[in-house]
Every structure is written in structure tokens, then in C-alpha cells.
């Protein structure tokens, strides 16, 4: 089954059930639901099928750039006059739940940074950034480690913890350990 024409096409291979989305050289490929001026727009769901042994893998990746820059991957929720949409990244549940890893790739000269921050607020309070390990019912909870990398030939990286500035006073910095029942 072929849908579309020219450089933009979606091909469904009935032989093995594979769905191949492709575009011609330099052409964009767009998958979108229709707009709706009176209600909600349609949803797009991309998922692998369930299986008794192990379900299929889902890869979302931009192409490599030979002599230039690699392509970006952007995941954005929709904007709205009332409240913007949420972006949720969650590992799968199980006897041992899956891990979530967020890291920049190694670079021959310098690696890229990793930034986790809440957005600016116009008139109210900006959102909080919370980093914590989960609770455990019958064992010890996980550790939270904040550390800079080693410098093999230079100076190791610094660790800075600072509160924000304010017109009347700056925010406090609190460091405390948890309480114990025993």
C-alpha cells in the first residue's frame, strides 16, 4: 500500500507488516493530525506491539551529519492560552523497573552540556526542579549523587549550589539528612 505521491510517501509492506516512512532527497516528511477550530485535534500514537517474550524496541533518532551538524531531536508539548501540555518520560514498570538515562555524547574536544531547568514566569512563581530518589517500603532508598567529573590533565570540575537573588532577600540553601524511626 502506497500513500502519497512524489517525494513524500508512506509505504506499508504487507509481507512482514513493516511500516516504512520515507522521503526523497532534501524533502521533509510530516505526520500530523488535522486542526480543529471547535474542539480537540486528533492524537498520534506510535507504539510497538505487546509480546509474550519481549516487546519491540522503539527508536527515535535524527540523522548523522557527515561534515556538518547532526540533526536535532525536539520533543515539545503544545502551547495553550490556559495551560501548556506536559512532557512525560517514564520507564516501564516491572519487577525491576527500567532505567532512564539522560546524557550528552562524548566529544573529541568537548562534550555537550546537560541542562535541567524550569521556565521563566511572567508574574507568578517559576516552577520547581526536584531531583530525588524513590522511597522503598522494605529496603534502603536510592542515593542521590551530585558530582563533577575528574580532570585527567587539568582541573576537576566545580560543584556550585546557589540560591536565587531577590529584590528583598535571596533564597535559602538548606542541606539536611533524613530522619530515622529507630
N, C-alpha and C positions, 0 to 999 in steps of 0.2 A: 504494500500500500504506500503510495507516494502522495504526500500532501504539500501543496505549494508548487511554485514554478521558478525557473531561473536559478539564481544563485542561492536562494533560500528554500530549503526543502526539509521535510521530516520523513524519514524512511522507516517503515516498520517491517522487519524481516520475520515473516510468518514461520520460517523453517525452525528457528531456535527461539523465537519470541523476543529477540533483541530489538530494542528501540534505538535507532541511530539518528541523532540530530546533527546536521552538518550544514555548512555554508560555504560558498565559493570564496576564492581568494579575496581578502580585503572586505568581504561582506559581513554585516552584522547578523546575528541570529537572535531574535527576540521572542520570548514566551511570556504572554501576558493575558490576563482576563480582561473582559470588556469593562468599560467605565459605566457607572450608574449614577445618574443625577438625582435620583429619588431615594435610593437605599444603599445597601452594601454591594460592593463589587464581588465577583466570584473569587474563590480560593484556588490556589495551586498547590497540589500535594505531590511531592517527589519521594518515593519510598521504595525500598526493596521488599520482596515478599517474605513472609514468615516461612520457617522451615523447622523440621524436627531436629536436625543436627545443628547447623549454623546458618543464620540468615546471610544474605549477600551484603557486600560492602558497598557503601555509597561514597563516592569521591567527588569533591567539588574543587576544581583547580583551574588556575589561569595558565596560559601557555608560557613557555620559556621565550626569552628574547635573546637571540644569538649574539648580536653586537650591541643591542640596546638594552632597555629595561624590561624585566619580566612583567607580565600583566598583573593588574591589581585584582583582588577579590574583595568586593564590598557586600556586606550584609546589613541592610538598613530596614528598620521598621517604618511604617507610613506616618506622615505628619498629619495633624488634625488641629482644628481650632480649639477643641476641648482638651483631649489628652492624646499624646502620640502613642503609637503601638510599642509593645515590648519586644525585646530580643532575648530569647531563652536558648542557652546552650547547656544541655544536660546529658550526662552519660546514662547508659542503660542500667536498669536495675537487675539484680541477681543475687546469688549467694554472696558473691563479691562483686560489687558494682564496678562499672567501668571507670577508667581514669580520664580526666580532662587535662590536656597539656596545651599550654599557650606559650610559644617560644619563638623568637626570631632565629633565622637560619645563621649558620656560621658564615663569615666573610673572609676573603683572603687578606683584606686590610683591616676593615672594621665591620662589626656586626650591627644589625639594626636594633633599635630600642624597642621596648615594650611599655606602653603607656596605658594605665587604667585610671580613669578619672570620670567624675560626673560632670554634667554640663553646667554651664553658667545659668544663673537665674536672673530674670529681669527685676522683679520686685519682691519675690519671696526667698525662701531658703533654698540653696542648692542641694542636690541630692547627696546622700552619704555614700562612702565607699567602705564596704565591710569585707574584711579578709579574716576568716576564721575556719577552724576545723569543726567537723560534725561531732555531736555528742555520741557517746557509747553507753548502752544500757548495762553491759556486764563486763566491760574491759576499759582500758585507758583510752581517752580521746586522742585524736591525732595531734601532732605537733604543728606549729606554725613557725616557719623559719624565714627570716629576712636576712640576707647576707649578700655581700658584694663579691665579685669574682677575684681570683688571685691574679697578680701581675707577675708573669714569669721573668720579665726583664726590666720592668719598671715599678710603678707604684700600684698597689692594690686599690680597688675602687672604694669610695667612701660610702657610708650609710648615713643618710640625713633624715631626721624626723623633726618636722616643724609644724607648728600650728599657723593658722591663717591670721593675717592682720585685720584689724577692725578700726572703725572710727573712734570707738571709746576704749576698747581693750582687745588684746589678741586672744585667740582661743587657747584653752589649757592643753597641756600634754600630760596624759595620765598613763602610767605604766604600773600594772598591778598583777599579781598572781591570783589564781582562783582559790576559792575557799574549799575546805575539806570537811566532810561529815564526821570523820573519826578524830 
